Amino acid sequence: MKKIYNETVDKKSIGKTVTLAGWVAKKRDLGGLLFIDLRDKTGIIQLVINPENKNYELANTLKNEYVIEVTGKVVERSNKNPNLKTGDIEIEVEKLEILNTCEELPFPIVDEVNTSEDNRLKYRYLDLRRNKLKNNIFLRNEILHFLRNKMYDLGFTEVQTPILTASSPEGARDFVVPSRVYPGKFYALPQAPQIYKELLMVSGFEKYFQIAPCFRDEDPRADRTLEFYQLDLEMSFVEEDDVLNVGEEIFYDTFTKFSNKKVSPRPFRRIQYNDAIDLYGSDKPDLRFGMEIQDITKIFSNTEFTVFKNIISEGGMINAIVAKDAADKYSRKQLDELTEFVKSKKASGLAYLKISDEVTGSIAKVVTEDEVKELTKQLKLEKNDLVLIVSGPRKIVKPALGALRLRIGDDLGLMDPNRLELCIINDFPMFEWDEQNEKWDFCHNPFSLPHGGIQAYDNTTNLENILAYQFDFVCNGNEMASGAIRNHDLDSLAKGFEIVGYSREEVEQRFKSIFTAFKYGCPPHGGMAPGLDRIIMLIQDEPNLREVQAFPPSASGQDLMMGSPSELTKQQLEELKIQFKKEKK
């Protein structure tokens, strides 16, 4: 059977006889005249069968999703459909064959389907017949094709790295695979090809990439599943700007080619990590609107307001955001809801001022005239502005106001849906304090190069000031890629791990491949990994990553179609030398 696709048939085909095959999308009986919408991967074409046609009785038995083959003449439609690519023509059926039937469907094959996501995932092969989902997968294919060609054009070599590898502490929980040949030992699925791509730089490939599957045993959410894909790349003999330039080209060219939205021009805005936290309360800021966080602590340095006075005396801060021309848009009830919102982000509360002829709000009676003047000057306040204030320790104030900024931006419609605003967050701290375990830990990637190299570790009393050559690409508040210049100096690597509690012997044992390979001539190198699923999500305005993957797990981490995770048979467990302990009641 030589397949002719529906949307290759057009007005130029009028008068020709064609053979088509696909699924019955819809059947309509208009006074005895049968119209059938035949669907294949390209789209819909209309078939027509009159009562005198020898195939009429067979056609009358057709139901939605029957698989059929038809032969007929292409004719011009009298009632054209401008919404279809084939809307100018139809097929007068001369021959009809039912290739397969279809049982009652668990849900109709329509774009706006009214069924649960779990039901769609259970019958994903049916769900994928819907235009919206099918088009997402076709777009994914086009983007991967484009990116592969771009990487080839940039001189990168595609190399596949192993899926079965060793467990590695990379920040998330590993998926592990028991070994039959080596009882009691386990493989791990890669969270990312981090070590392998560095070893490829030691191997002398200099420019590597792959479309890499990554596996992380984390709770799924809208923008994260157990398995995802990234464009993994690494380069030798480079500095940070070299990697960032490649990343900018990848994102800019991909978004401008496949999206109709306005894309921020190159070079993308670069923001240091600490500045991003100060201004936006987040290391993945949405830059489609302003409303930056402002520090107003000094204005209240002589305040008599007990709450602010105590905060300042304890070394805390007072910060604010301003919702321009929005004071009349928030009622007392709505402001109470915002207060509960910031409390859910660990803030102690929310103070606010409404600017009008008379200043009103929760702290209007305790702020002085001079303080109002200073606020007006620093915050550039105008009539009907709403000032929202959070006070306390920096680690609470900044994230709370950052989250509130996004909520207000959403409330007021400030996030332009037709813009893709990209930026680069760089100069991440090398270390961060882990309060729960009362120790220092890596802030980002432990294999990153600190500014100043090993000399940066000489003064370990100011660890929070040590910056790393680490960076993220961010778009519309979404982390799109992480990357770094790697630390290729073994002594410096060991020293970094020593600070977070590992001896050199432990590190060399845990990362034996890296510590062995780097002894044999390791070039300076760096790389990054754009998230492919998130790129497609943004282009398609999909809020859920599962809508851009063909066979994703459910929100609870189950494959409802294949029935995984599943139990192993007794024989399989015996081969793997695995026994389960019974839970104590």
C-alpha positions in Angstrom: 0.0 0.0 0.0 1.5 3.3 -1.1 0.1 5.9 1.3 -1.1 9.2 -0.1 -1.5 11.8 2.7 -4.8 13.7 2.9 -3.3 17.2 2.8 -1.3 16.5 -0.4 -4.7 16.3 -2.3 -5.8 19.8 -3.4 -7.5 21.7 -6.2 -4.8 20.6 -8.6 -5.9 17.0 -8.0 -9.5 17.7 -9.2 -10.5 15.0 -11.7 -7.9 12.5 -10.5 -8.6 9.2 -8.8 -6.8 8.7 -5.5 -6.6 6.0 -2.8 -6.5 7.2 0.8 -6.5 5.5 4.2 -7.0 6.7 7.7 -9.5 6.9 10.6 -13.2 7.9 10.5 -13.3 11.2 12.5 -16.9 11.9 11.9 -19.9 10.6 9.8 -22.9 12.8 8.9 -26.1 11.7 7.2 -27.7 14.6 5.4 -31.0 13.3 3.9 -29.4 10.0 2.8 -26.2 11.6 1.5 -23.3 10.4 3.7 -20.4 12.7 4.5 -17.3 11.2 6.2 -14.4 13.0 7.6 -11.3 10.9 7.0 -8.4 11.7 9.2 -4.7 10.8 8.8 -1.6 12.3 10.3 -1.8 15.4 8.1 -5.4 16.3 8.7 -9.0 15.8 7.5 -10.5 15.3 4.0 -14.2 14.9 3.3 -15.6 11.8 1.6 -19.1 11.8 0.0 -21.2 8.7 -0.7 -24.7 9.0 -2.3 -27.5 6.3 -1.7 -27.0 4.9 -5.2 -23.4 4.1 -4.5 -22.6 0.4 -4.2 -20.6 1.2 -1.1 -23.5 3.0 0.6 -24.6 0.1 2.9 -21.1 -0.6 4.1 -20.5 3.1 4.6 -23.6 3.3 6.8 -22.0 0.8 9.2 -19.0 3.0 9.8 -18.4 4.4 13.3 -15.8 6.9 14.6 -12.3 5.6 14.6 -12.9 2.8 12.2 -9.8 2.3 10.0 -10.7 2.5 6.3 -9.2 2.7 2.8 -11.1 4.5 0.0 -10.6 5.0 -3.7 -12.4 7.8 -5.4 -12.4 10.9 -7.7 -11.4 14.3 -6.4 -14.1 16.9 -7.1 -14.6 20.5 -6.1 -16.8 21.1 -3.1 -19.9 23.3 -3.5 -19.8 24.3 0.2 -16.1 25.0 0.8 -14.5 24.9 4.3 -11.9 27.6 4.8 -10.8 26.0 8.1 -9.4 22.9 6.3 -6.4 22.7 4.0 -8.5 20.3 1.9 -11.6 22.5 2.3 -11.9 23.2 -1.5 -12.3 19.6 -2.5 -13.9 16.2 -1.5 -13.6 12.6 -2.6 -16.5 10.8 -4.4 -16.0 7.3 -3.1 -15.8 4.5 -5.7 -14.3 1.8 -3.4 -14.5 1.4 0.3 -12.7 -1.2 2.5 -12.9 -1.5 6.3 -9.4 -2.3 7.5 -10.3 -2.5 11.2 -13.2 -1.6 13.5 -13.2 0.3 16.8 -14.9 -0.5 20.1 -16.7 2.1 22.1 -14.2 4.8 22.9 -13.2 5.8 26.5 -13.4 9.4 25.4 -14.1 11.2 22.1 -11.2 12.1 19.8 -11.7 15.9 20.0 -9.4 18.8 20.9 -11.3 20.0 23.9 -11.8 16.6 25.4 -13.8 16.3 28.7 -12.0 13.6 30.6 -9.4 13.3 33.3 -5.7 13.5 32.5 -5.2 10.1 34.0 -7.8 8.7 31.6 -6.1 10.3 28.7 -2.7 8.9 29.8 -4.2 5.4 30.2 -5.3 5.5 26.6 -2.4 7.7 25.4 -2.4 6.1 21.9 -5.9 7.5 21.5 -5.1 10.8 23.1 -2.3 11.3 20.6 -4.8 11.2 17.8 -6.1 14.6 18.9 -4.9 17.5 16.8 -3.5 19.6 19.7 -1.4 16.8 21.1 -0.4 15.4 17.8 0.8 18.9 16.6 2.9 19.2 19.8 4.7 16.0 18.9 5.2 17.1 15.3 6.6 20.4 16.5 8.9 18.5 18.9 10.2 16.5 15.9 10.9 19.7 13.9 12.7 21.4 16.8 14.9 18.4 17.4 15.7 18.2 13.7 16.6 21.9 13.7 18.7 21.7 16.8 20.7 18.7 15.6 21.5 20.5 12.3 22.4 23.6 14.2 24.8 21.7 16.4 26.4 20.0 13.4 26.8 23.4 11.7 28.5 24.7 14.9 31.1 21.9 14.7 29.8 19.7 17.5 30.0 15.9 17.4 27.0 13.9 18.5 27.9 11.2 21.0 25.6 8.9 22.9 26.5 8.2 26.5 25.4 5.2 28.6 22.0 4.9 30.2 23.2 2.3 32.7 25.8 4.0 34.8 26.9 4.5 38.4 25.0 6.3 41.1 26.3 9.9 41.5 25.3 12.6 44.0 24.0 15.2 41.6 21.3 16.8 43.7 18.4 14.6 43.0 17.5 11.0 43.9 18.7 8.3 41.4 16.7 5.6 39.8 18.6 2.4 40.4 18.7 -0.9 38.5 19.7 -4.1 40.2 22.4 -6.2 38.6 21.8 -9.9 38.0 25.4 -10.7 37.4 26.7 -8.8 40.4 24.1 -9.5 43.2 23.8 -6.7 45.7 25.1 -4.1 43.3 23.1 -1.6 41.3 23.3 0.5 38.2 21.8 4.0 38.1 20.0 5.8 35.3 21.8 9.1 34.6 20.4 12.3 36.1 22.4 14.0 33.3 25.5 12.9 31.3 27.7 15.2 33.5 30.7 13.0 34.1 30.6 11.4 30.7 30.7 14.7 28.8 33.6 15.9 30.9 35.4 12.6 30.1 34.7 13.3 26.4 36.6 16.6 26.8 39.6 14.6 28.3 39.2 12.3 25.2 39.9 15.3 22.9 36.5 15.6 21.1 36.4 19.3 22.1 32.8 19.9 21.0 30.2 17.3 22.1 26.4 17.2 22.1 23.5 14.8 22.4 19.8 14.9 22.8 20.1 13.3 26.3 17.4 11.6 28.3 17.7 12.4 32.0 16.1 10.5 34.9 15.4 11.9 38.4 13.4 10.1 41.1 11.6 13.3 42.2 7.9 14.1 42.7 6.5 15.1 39.3 4.9 18.5 38.9 3.6 20.6 36.0 7.1 21.4 34.6 9.0 18.3 35.8 8.6 14.6 35.1 10.6 11.5 36.0 12.2 11.5 32.6 13.0 14.5 30.5 15.3 15.5 27.6 17.9 18.1 27.3 20.3 19.3 24.6 23.5 18.4 26.4 26.7 20.1 25.2 30.3 20.6 26.3 33.2 22.5 24.8 37.0 22.5 25.4 39.4 25.5 25.5 36.6 27.9 26.3 35.7 30.7 28.7 32.2 31.5 30.1 31.4 33.9 27.3 32.1 31.3 24.6 29.5 28.9 26.1 27.0 31.7 26.7 27.3 32.8 23.1 26.4 29.3 21.9 23.5 29.2 24.3 22.2 32.6 23.1 22.3 31.4 19.5 20.5 28.2 20.3 17.7 29.9 22.2 17.3 32.9 20.0 17.3 31.0 16.7 15.0 28.3 18.0 12.4 30.7 19.5 12.4 33.1 16.5 12.0 30.2 14.1 9.2 28.3 15.8 7.4 30.9 17.8 5.3 33.9 16.7 6.1 35.7 20.0 8.5 38.7 20.3 11.9 37.3 21.4 14.3 39.5 23.5 17.2 40.5 21.2 20.8 39.2 21.7 22.8 39.6 23.7 20.4 38.6 26.5 20.4 40.6 29.7 22.9 39.3 32.2 22.1 39.5 35.9 24.3 38.4 38.8 22.7 35.9 41.1 22.7 38.1 44.1 21.2 41.0 42.1 18.5 38.7 40.9 17.6 37.8 44.4 17.7 41.4 45.5 15.6 42.8 42.7 13.2 39.9 42.0 13.4 37.5 44.9 14.2 34.7 42.6 17.1 33.2 40.5 14.6 32.7 37.6 13.0 36.2 37.3 10.1 37.0 34.9 11.3 40.1 33.2 8.2 40.8 31.2 7.3 43.5 33.8 9.1 45.6 36.3 8.0 46.0 39.9 11.4 45.3 41.3 11.9 44.8 45.0 13.3 47.9 46.7 15.1 48.1 50.1 13.5 50.8 52.2 15.2 49.9 55.5 17.1 53.2 55.8 13.8 55.2 55.6 12.7 53.6 58.8 16.0 53.8 60.6 14.5 56.1 63.3 11.0 54.6 63.3 9.0 54.4 66.4 6.9 51.6 64.9 7.7 48.6 67.1 7.6 45.9 64.4 10.0 47.7 62.0 12.2 48.9 64.9 12.6 45.3 66.2 13.3 44.0 62.7 16.1 46.5 62.1 17.6 45.9 65.6 17.8 42.2 64.8 19.7 42.8 61.6 16.6 42.3 59.3 15.4 44.4 56.4 12.3 46.2 55.2 11.5 45.8 51.5 8.7 46.8 49.2 7.2 46.4 45.8 4.9 49.0 44.1 1.9 48.0 42.1 1.4 51.1 39.9 -2.1 52.6 39.7 -3.5 49.6 41.5 -4.6 50.8 44.9 -8.3 50.9 43.8 -8.0 47.4 42.4 -7.5 45.7 45.8 -10.2 45.5 48.5 -9.4 44.9 52.1 -10.5 41.3 51.7 -8.1 40.9 48.7 -5.3 42.4 50.7 -6.0 40.0 53.6 -5.7 37.2 51.0 -2.3 38.6 49.9 -1.2 38.7 53.6 -2.1 35.0 53.9 -0.2 34.3 50.7 3.1 35.9 51.9 2.6 34.0 55.2 2.5 30.8 53.3 6.0 31.9 52.0 7.2 32.1 55.7 6.9 35.9 56.0 5.4 37.2 59.3 2.9 39.4 57.5 2.3 42.1 54.9 2.0 45.8 55.4 0.6 48.1 52.8 -0.1 51.7 51.9 -2.5 53.2 49.4 -1.3 56.5 47.9 -4.0 59.1 47.3 -4.8 62.6 48.5 -4.7 60.9 51.9 -2.3 58.0 52.6 -4.3 55.0 53.9 -3.4 51.4 54.7 -2.4 49.0 57.4 0.5 51.1 58.6 -0.8 54.5 57.6 -1.2 55.6 61.2 2.4 54.6 62.3 4.4 56.1 59.4 5.5 59.7 59.8 5.1 62.5 57.2 8.8 62.5 56.6 8.8 58.7 56.0 6.0 59.1 53.5 8.0 61.8 51.7 11.1 59.6 51.6 9.0 56.6 50.4 7.4 58.8 47.7 10.9 60.0 46.5 12.6 56.6 46.5 9.7 54.6 45.2 8.6 57.3 42.7 5.0 57.0 44.1 2.1 58.5 42.3 -1.6 58.7 43.1 -3.4 55.4 43.3 -0.1 53.4 43.7 -0.2 50.4 46.1 2.9 49.8 48.3 3.3 46.3 49.6 5.9 45.8 52.4 7.5 42.7 53.9 10.0 42.8 56.7 12.3 40.3 58.4 15.5 38.3 57.5 16.7 38.6 54.0 16.3 34.9 53.3 12.6 35.2 54.0 11.8 38.8 52.7 13.3 38.4 49.2 11.6 35.1 48.2 8.2 36.2 49.8 8.2 39.5 47.9 9.4 37.7 44.8 6.4 35.3 44.9 4.1 38.2 45.7 5.5 40.1 42.7 4.5 37.3 40.4 1.1 37.0 41.9 0.4 40.8 41.5 1.8 40.7 38.0 -0.6 37.9 37.1 -3.5 39.7 38.8 -2.9 42.9 36.9 -2.2 41.2 33.6 1.4 42.5 33.4 2.9 39.3 31.9 2.7 39.8 28.2 1.8 36.4 26.7 3.2 37.4 23.4 6.8 38.0 24.7 9.6 35.6 25.4 12.0 37.6 27.6 15.3 35.8 28.1 18.1 36.5 30.5 21.2 34.9 31.9 21.7 34.6 35.7 25.4 34.1 36.4 27.9 34.3 39.2 26.1 31.9 41.5 27.6 31.5 45.0 29.8 28.4 45.2 28.4 27.4 48.6 25.2 28.0 50.6 24.5 27.4 54.3 22.4 24.3 55.1 20.5 25.3 58.2 18.9 21.9 58.7 22.2 20.1 58.8 24.2 23.1 60.0 26.9 22.8 57.3 28.0 24.3 54.1 26.8 22.7 50.9 27.2 23.4 47.2 24.8 26.0 45.8 24.8 24.6 42.3 27.1 22.2 40.5 30.0 20.9 42.6 32.2 20.5 39.5 32.1 24.3 38.7 35.1 26.5 38.7 35.2 29.1 41.5 36.3 32.6 40.6 40.0 32.8 41.4 40.5 29.0 41.3 41.9 27.2 44.3 43.1 30.5 45.8 39.4 31.4 46.4 39.4 28.8 49.2 42.3 30.3 51.1 40.0 32.4 53.2 37.3 30.0 54.3 35.7 32.5 56.7 33.8 34.2 53.9 32.6 31.2 52.0 29.3 33.0 51.0 31.4 35.5 49.0 33.0 32.8 46.8 31.4 33.0 43.3 31.4 30.2 40.7 31.4 30.3 36.9 27.8 28.9 37.0 24.9 30.3 35.0 21.3 29.6 34.1 19.3 30.7 31.1 15.9 31.9 32.1 12.8 32.8 30.1 9.5 34.2 31.4 10.3 32.9 34.9 11.3 29.4 33.8 14.8 27.9 34.2 15.6 26.9 30.6 19.2 25.7 31.0 22.0 25.4 33.5 25.7 25.4 32.8 29.1 26.2 34.0 32.8 26.4 33.4 34.1 23.2 35.0 36.9 22.9 37.5 39.6 20.9 35.8 42.1 21.3 38.7 42.0 18.2 41.0 43.3 20.0 44.0 40.7 22.7 43.7 38.0 20.1 43.2 39.0 18.2 46.3 39.2 21.4 48.4 35.7 22.3 47.4 34.4 19.0 48.5 36.4 19.2 51.7 34.6 22.4 52.6 31.2 20.6 52.4 32.4 17.6 54.5 34.1 15.1 52.2 37.7 14.0 52.6 39.9 13.8 49.5 39.9 10.0 49.8 36.1 9.9 49.8 35.9 12.2 46.8 38.5 10.3 44.8 36.6 7.1 45.5 33.2 8.5 44.7 34.3 10.2 41.5 37.1 7.8 40.6 36.6 8.2 36.8 37.0 12.0 37.0 39.9 12.0 39.4 41.7 9.3 37.3 41.0 10.9 33.9 42.0 14.4 34.9 45.5 13.2 35.7 46.1 12.5 32.0 45.8 16.0 30.5 42.4 17.6 31.0 41.7 20.8 29.0 39.7 23.7 30.4 36.1 23.1 29.5 32.5 24.1 30.1 29.0 23.5 28.8 25.3 23.7 29.4 22.1 21.8 28.8 18.9 23.5 27.5 15.7 21.7 28.5 13.9 20.6 25.4 10.6 20.0 27.0 10.4 23.4 28.5 11.4 25.1 25.2 8.4 23.4 23.5 6.2 24.3 26.5 6.9 28.0 26.1 6.5 27.9 22.3 3.2 26.1 22.5 1.9 27.9 25.6 1.5 24.6 27.4 1.4 24.9 31.2 2.0 21.2 31.6 5.2 19.3 30.4 3.2 16.1 29.9 1.4 17.8 27.0 4.7 17.9 24.9 5.9 14.3 25.6 4.5 11.3 23.8 4.2 8.9 26.7 4.8 10.7 30.0 4.0 9.3 33.4 1.1 10.6 35.3 1.2 13.4 37.9 1.6 10.6 40.5 4.6 9.1 38.6 2.8 6.1 37.2 2.6 4.9 33.6 -1.1 4.1 33.5 -0.9 2.7 30.0 1.9 0.2 30.6 1.1 -0.4 34.2 4.4 0.7 35.7 5.9 0.6 38.2 4.9 -3.1 38.5 5.9 -6.0 40.7 8.5 -8.5 39.5 7.8 -12.2 39.3 9.2 -14.6 42.0 11.7 -15.9 39.4 12.9 -12.4 38.5 13.5 -11.6 42.2 15.4 -14.9 42.7 17.6 -14.1 39.7 18.4 -10.7 41.1 18.9 -12.1 44.6 16.4 -9.6 46.0 14.1 -10.2 49.0 11.7 -7.7 50.5 11.4 -7.2 54.2 7.9 -7.3 55.6 6.8 -4.1 57.2 6.2 -4.3 60.9 2.6 -3.7 61.9 
